[in-house]
Amino acid sequence: MSINVQEAIKRSIQTEKNAMNFYQVGAGQMKDTNARRTFEILAKEEREHAGQFYRIYQGNDIPSLDAFLDAPPDNESSWMASITKVIGQDFTEQKALELAMEREQNLEQTLFETAAKFDDAGVRAVYELNARETHNHYLMIESEYARVMGMVHETDMDTYVRE
């Protein structure tokens, strides 16, 4: 199966924008300050990921990354549809964090799978970097989820194991 590199990169820019919008909308719903801050950080990092893809994009149909990213969200995207559904129900930080972990795991897998399809080492490296950073997003969300749920935080693990 051949893959159009530039079309894949353009889709990745859009996916990162969708993820950024997901976190912005989710942050706007959160009452818990730390959970909101986590989503705000993730939105900023998704914007940076879009920039990493934009730098290797050779198309001329996205003349300004900032204008593209600042455009209204694509409410039909799976990212936006999923957060809208959670908001439409009884919104909780727990639900939003669970959804975010699921989304990040799926994205990490997709990025690694897409990277493996490219012969161009530079393009592959950008996808692999984003996959690793996406894994870090998962870990950040998982940590925040543990805090919200009142679970033992990883920084306290030694204390509880020794007692």
N, C-alpha and C positions, 0 to 999 in steps of 0.2 A: 504494500500500500504506500503510495507516495503522499507526501504531505507538503502543502504549500506553506513554506516557512513564513512568509510575510503575512499570510492570512492567519496563521496560527498565532503569530505575535500580536496582530491586531485584536484577535479574540482574547488574548491574555491581557492586553491593556484594558479591554472592556470588562473582563472578569474582575480585575483588580479594582476598577472603578465601582463595580457592583458591590464588591466586598467593602470598599470604603463607605459607600452609601449605607450599606447594611449596618455598619458600626456607628455611623453618625445618627441614623434613625434610632437604633437601639439605645445609644447613649442618651438621646433626648427623652427616652421613656423611663430611665433609671432614677430611682430615688436614692439608692445607696451610692454615696460619694465615691468609694473605691471602685465599685463595679463600673460606674460611669466613667471614671478616669481610665480604667482598663480599656473600655471600648473607644474612648477618645484617642488613646495611644495607638490602638490597633487601626483606627481609621487613618491616622497620620502615616503609619507604616505601610498600609495598603496603597496610599498615595505615592509613597516612595517606590514601592514595587512597580506600580504603573510606570513610573519614571524610568526604572531600569529596563523595562520592555520597550518603552518609547525610544530610548537611546539606540536600540538596535533595529528599530522599525524603519524601513526604507520607503514606505508609502508617503504620499503627500496629501492624503485626505484627512489627516489630523495635524493641521498646521500649528496649533497651539495646545500643548498638553494641559496647561492650566485651564484654558477655556473648555476643553473637552471634559476635564474632571469636575469643573464647577457647574457644568450643565445639570439640569434636573435629572434625578435618578430614573433609570429604566425600571418602572414598576412591574414590568412583565418578566424581568429576570428572575431566575430561581432564588437568588440571594434576597432580593427585595420581597418576592412573594412569600418567602418563608418567614421573614421578620414581620411582615404585615399580618400574617396569620397569627403569630404569637401575640402581637399587639391587639388584634381583634378579639382574642380570648382574654382571660384574666391574666394580664401581664405580670410576670415576676422576673426578677433578676435570674433566678434559678432556671426558668424556661429559656431565657435569652442566652444564658451561658451554655446550657446544654446544646442548644441549636448551634451556637458559634463553634463549639468543639466538634460537632458533627460536620459542619461546613468546612472547617479547617482541615480535618482529617481527609475528607474527600478531595479537597483542593491539593493537598500535599501529594496524594497518590496520583492525581491527574498530572500534576507538574512533573513528577518523576517519570511517568509513562510517556509524556510528550517529549521530555528531554531525550529519552532513549531513541526516539525516532529521527533525531537530527544528526547529520554527518558533520555539520559545522560545529567545531569545538567551542567557538565563542557563544553561539546561540545556546548550545547545550549547557554551557556553564551558567548562563543567566537563568535558565530554567531550574537547574540544580540548586543554585543559590537561593532562588525564590522558594523552592520546595523545602530547603533546610530552614529558611526564615519562617515559612508557614508552620513547620513543626514547632518552632519556638513560640509561635502564636498559640498553638494548641496547648503547650506547656503553661504559658502565661494564663490562659483562660482556665485551665484545669486548676491551677493554684488559686485563682480568684473564686472559682466554684467551690473549692474546699473551704475557703474562708466564709463564703456566704452560707454554706451548709453547716458551718460549725464543726467541720472535721479537723483532725489534727493537721496542722500546717507542716510542710516539709522542714521548715526551719526549727520546729519544735520536736521533730521526730526523735532525736537523740535523748532528749529529756524524758520522753514517754517510754522509750525502750529501756533506759537505765533504771527507771523507778520500779 
